[in-house]
Amino acid sequence: MIGTHRPVAGHLDSDNEVAVLALRSALRRRGIASTDGDLPLSVRADYDGRRVTVRLTDQQWWRSMPGEPGITIPLARQGAEDDLARRLVSELLGRL
């Protein structure tokens, strides 16, 4: 029927979900496995006993400050997932 909207299989609901998938893809291209974090729109990456979790809120990627789990700091703006993945991989590989 013309003019009717039909959802596409596999269609993502928001730009936020696209950003999460973009970050996971960028990490995977660099050899780092990632999963969904415990909170919505969060990504957890693990390597050799190290773990980093970031969360997308207000069009920014955030993470807990190392050693201060109650304090979050911004890491990158939404849309800069490739650069964020590069930083996270450096941290996980111990090349800071």
Steps between C-alpha positions, in 0.01 A plus 500: 500500500642842407579732789508235771804468718623147554791436736801345334640186659811592695411871493650694791275721707735791557823675417618392844472132409690568178776668702523200734534264204756732338716491813473123530594465133800734538622300799454171313702632203784563746479147641319581825185311594215704643156434642206703618568645842270468799324832429309595185718649223821381665786301351746284694834405350736244654857404424751299704326560832439870435148633461362834385131591493369813331144631476331729251283774653420852384690441172824435691692185588573487874686270738575477869816678604766238577512450876185710550202286393244766606647766269448488124705684241424572133721321248365585157200643324250279324621447144867463601479127570806413291721741696352378828571138405861592424537656848333207675715245318816690598387493861407133492832405340689709756640749249399827666 
